[in-house]
């Protein structure tokens, strides 16, 4: 079956909802939720994620064609829009719907920031 614009939007919204619900449960934080779309000043797809020092922007992608460079640029713009300290892309792993098995990609700069914040052992 060919994916239409409507089916792609639904798949994306469903992925965002599953990931936000899983992350809120996993981190025991009811502030984490799927964000309302805000147009040109988009601040990511999942909000309420916090680390010491600030917010985390999560841009979600559920598509068969990976475009990591463009997705990371988008996450960086949204990180700036939200005045967040970290921006990442959470993207669909083909063959599974388990939220815990999906991928998270970030730039080396974001990884270094996590280490500086003491969230990853160096």
N, C-alpha and C positions, 0 to 999 in steps of 0.2 A: 504494500500500500504506500502510495506517495504521500509525503508529509506536506500539508498545506500550511499557510501562514497561521490559520486558526489552530490547527493541531500542534504546531510548533510552539505557539504561545501557551497553549494549555499544558504541554509537556514541560515547558520552562517553569510555569507557575507551580505545577505539581512538584517538580524537583525542588524549587525554592522552599515550598511549604514543608516537604519531608525533611529537608536538611535543617531548616530552622527549628522544627519541632524536635528532631533528634538532638541537635546541639544544645537546645535549652534543657532537655532532659539529661543529657550526658554531663553537662556542666552545672546542673541544678540551679539554673538562673532563669527566672521567669521574665527577665527584661529582654531576653533574646527572642526576636520574632522577625517574620518576613516584613520587609518595608514596603510602604506604599510608593509607587512610582512617582518621581518628582520632575521628570522631563530633563531639561538641559542641565540642571544642577543635581543630577542623580547622585545619591550618596551610598550606592551599593544595594544589594538585594536582601541582605540580612543585617539587621541592626541590633544594638544592645550588647554586642560582644565587647568586653573590656579586658585590658591588660594593665598592669601597673604603668602609669604614665599616659593612658589615654584609650581611645576607641580603636576597634578593628573594623575595617570595611571588608565585607565578603561579597564578591561578585560571583554569581552562580551561572553555570553554562551547562545546558543539556543539548548537545548537538553532535552529530556524527563526524563533522569536520572540525578538527582542532585548529585553532588559530591562537596559540599561546602568546605570541608577541603582541597581537592586537588586544587580547584579553587582559594581559598585564598592563598595557598602556591605559586601558579603560579603568582597571582597578586603581591605578595611580591617580588618574583624574578624579575618580570618586573619593579616594582617600583625601585628596586636597579639598574637595567640596565639603567633606565632613570634618575637616581639620583633625583627621585620625592619625595615629602613629604607625599603624600597620595596614597594608592592603594586600589581599590575597584573592586568588581565583579558586573556587570550589567547582570541579567539573565532573561530569558523569563518567563512571567507569562502565564501559559496555559489558553486558552480560550479568549485571547485578543491580538490584534496586535497594540493597542494604545501604542505608545512609552512612554507616560506619566504614564502608568499603570504597567510598568515592574518593577522588583525588583532590588534593590541595596543592596549588602551585604558587610560588612566590619568586620574586627576584632575589639575587644574592644580597642586595641591600636590605630587603625586608628580613631575610634570615639573620643578617648581622644585627639588625635592630632587636630581634628576639633574643639574641645572645646578650646584647648590651643590657636589656631589661631583666636579664637573669632567668628568662623563661626556657632557655635551652642551655644545657651545660656546655661550656667551651673546652 
